[in-house]
Amino acid sequence: MWSRAVPSRLVPAAFSASRRSFASSRPRLNVSNKPSSFAEGLARYKLFVGPFSKVFLGAIFTYQVLYWSWLKLEMDESKLEKNQEVAELEKKARELTSSKN
């Protein structure tokens, strides 16, 4: 369109190069067959991701089970102490009410 009306030497390169594609991803400019040093380093540790995540999640699960078990035991202990204290106070109250009569 522009090339007919305006001589090609006056048309900017952006207009005459090619049409823009409507693809959602941009073309890779730095394409090479050799992987980068970052990708090589990352490939070494990909083997350890599965075992590490299993151990990590297992440790978190174990910690949570122990934490909630300990918390339950402490709650049971404090409930037992409070029940014993209430029983002693009730016994004292009965003794005091029976001694008045």
C-alpha positions as CSV (number, residue, x, y, z in Angstrom):
1,M,0.0,0.0,0.0
2,W,2.7,2.5,1.0
3,S,5.2,1.2,-1.5
4,R,3.0,2.4,-4.4
5,A,2.4,5.9,-3.1
6,V,5.8,6.5,-1.5
7,P,9.2,5.4,-2.9
8,S,10.6,2.5,-1.0
9,R,13.6,4.5,0.2
10,L,11.3,6.8,2.2
11,V,9.2,4.1,3.9
12,P,10.4,3.2,7.4
13,A,11.7,-0.4,7.8
14,A,9.0,-1.2,10.4
15,F,6.3,-0.8,7.8
16,S,7.9,-2.6,4.9
17,A,9.5,-5.5,6.8
18,S,6.6,-7.8,7.5
19,R,3.1,-8.0,8.9
20,R,2.7,-8.4,12.7
21,S,1.6,-11.8,13.8
22,F,-1.2,-12.1,16.3
23,A,0.4,-14.9,18.3
24,S,0.3,-14.6,22.0
25,S,3.9,-15.4,22.5
26,R,6.8,-13.4,21.1
27,P,9.4,-15.1,19.0
28,R,12.6,-16.0,20.8
29,L,15.4,-13.7,19.7
30,N,18.2,-15.4,21.5
31,V,17.8,-18.9,20.1
32,S,20.8,-21.2,20.4
33,N,21.3,-24.9,20.5
34,K,23.7,-24.7,23.4
35,P,21.8,-24.5,26.8
36,S,22.8,-21.6,29.1
37,S,24.8,-22.2,32.2
38,F,21.7,-21.4,34.3
39,A,19.8,-24.2,32.6
40,E,22.6,-26.6,33.1
41,G,22.8,-25.8,36.8
42,L,19.0,-26.1,37.1
43,A,19.0,-29.5,35.4
44,R,21.4,-30.8,38.1
45,Y,19.0,-30.0,40.9
46,K,15.8,-31.1,39.1
47,L,16.6,-34.7,40.3
48,F,16.4,-33.6,43.9
49,V,13.1,-31.7,43.8
50,G,10.9,-34.8,44.2
51,P,12.8,-36.3,47.1
52,F,13.3,-33.0,48.8
53,S,9.6,-32.1,48.6
54,K,8.6,-35.5,50.0
55,V,11.0,-35.2,53.0
56,F,10.0,-31.5,53.6
57,L,6.3,-32.3,53.5
58,G,6.8,-35.4,55.7
59,A,8.7,-33.3,58.2
60,I,5.9,-30.7,58.3
61,F,3.3,-33.4,58.7
62,T,5.2,-35.0,61.5
63,Y,5.7,-31.7,63.3
64,Q,2.0,-30.9,63.1
65,V,1.0,-34.3,64.4
66,L,3.4,-34.0,67.3
67,Y,2.4,-30.4,68.0
68,W,-1.3,-31.2,68.1
69,S,-0.8,-34.4,70.1
70,W,1.3,-32.4,72.7
71,L,-1.4,-29.7,72.8
72,K,-4.1,-32.3,73.4
73,L,-2.1,-33.8,76.2
74,E,-1.6,-30.4,77.8
75,M,-5.3,-29.6,77.5
76,D,-6.2,-32.9,79.1
77,E,-3.8,-32.3,81.9
78,S,-5.0,-28.8,82.6
79,K,-8.7,-30.1,82.5
80,L,-7.8,-32.8,85.0
81,E,-6.2,-30.3,87.3
82,K,-9.2,-28.0,87.1
83,N,-11.6,-30.8,87.7
84,Q,-9.6,-31.9,90.8
85,E,-9.6,-28.3,92.1
86,V,-13.4,-28.1,91.5
87,A,-13.9,-31.4,93.3
88,E,-11.9,-30.2,96.3
89,L,-13.8,-26.9,96.4
90,E,-17.1,-28.7,96.2
91,K,-16.0,-31.0,99.0
92,K,-15.1,-28.0,101.1
93,A,-18.4,-26.3,100.4
94,R,-20.3,-29.5,101.4
95,E,-18.3,-29.6,104.7
96,L,-19.0,-26.0,105.4
97,T,-22.7,-26.3,104.7
98,S,-23.0,-29.5,106.8
99,S,-21.1,-28.1,109.8
100,K,-23.5,-25.1,110.0
101,N,-26.5,-27.3,110.4
